[in-house]
């Protein structure tokens, strides 16, 4: 429902009404005993007035009246989702989570039902666990289990928000069986990974905007991520404070243990290249240099500031797409930046315990996800 534009204070409006929250097209006539009214145009285009309620009406009742006039169903899933997305709790979520929730909301609201209505037009108070389970199963059976899993997570969150605020009595999405998502444990082949790193190094030297050019930082982000077994966000948040005398102090997320990755000629070369590119950008931009090593990011964007993870993801997708088009790898061999960490853990020498210590994972079961090497063992007997 539209909100009214900012109005001048009207001293005649009753004190119990918040004038800043009045719905659009609602006005107060203070003559006689006072009445709330709205304006509309008839079929002939002439403006008409319609009285809504006496002066004692509540602000919430005025909103309800206008919603009914505009066809807003306050009991529907569509209305609950709108309220959730307008809430402070939603706005505090990370942008990536908000984007995922918006996508999942659109999937759910536009899902047709046997009643001849979209799911978004049904009353949430009539939702049952069986209905939600059938919905999720149907989306998963269409060959999109990941879409179904995202939709379930969003629906569970939105309905719980609505339950806590009186939109419904119970959350029917709790306890629903989630579809089994496809496991994408991609392991780039060493020769493909190395050729892409070399391609990124060469294309990074081209001028920005030139055909085939890619960001200069891409190759050493790939190198450091692989050699230190880091996620993309962990690589772009490294600073000069992470460079110790004997190696690189990691800054792992998700509860993983930090460790020091000892210097090697290859790691030192990538680290020095990142610092050289940073110095070049800062000199070109005449940017001040902080004396605090923790405030000097190792990886910087072309503007000289911190490189955002979203910018890195965009640059990577463009780079890998052009590499596929150039025939350096097939669509099936395509991999993500995070897969460089899996390649790094798999290539770590030693047994499984050595790999776990190097990766920083606290749970040994994570080696089933990240260590895809094939153990070499002796025969049972000579």
Buried (B, 14 or more C-beta within 10 A) or exposed (E): BEEBEEEEEEEEBBEEBEBEEBBEBBBBBEEEEBBBBBEEEEEEEEEEEEEBBEBEBEBEEBBBBBBEBEEBBEBBBBBBBBBBBEEEEBEEEEEEEBEBBBBBBEBBBEBEBEEEEBBBBBBBBEBEBEBBBEBBBEBBEEEBBEBBBBBBBBBBBBBBBBBEEEBBEEBBBEEBEEBEBEEEEBBBEEEBBBBBBEBBBEBBEEEEEEEEBBBBBBBBBBBBBBBBBBBBBBBBBBBBBBBEEEBBBBBBEEEBEEBBBEBEEEBEEBBEBBBEBBEEBBEEEEBEEEEEEEEBBBBBBBEBEBBEBEBBBEBBEEBBEBBEEEEBBEEEEBBBBBBBBBBBBBBBEEEBEEBBEBBBBEEEEBBEEBBBBEEEEEEEEE
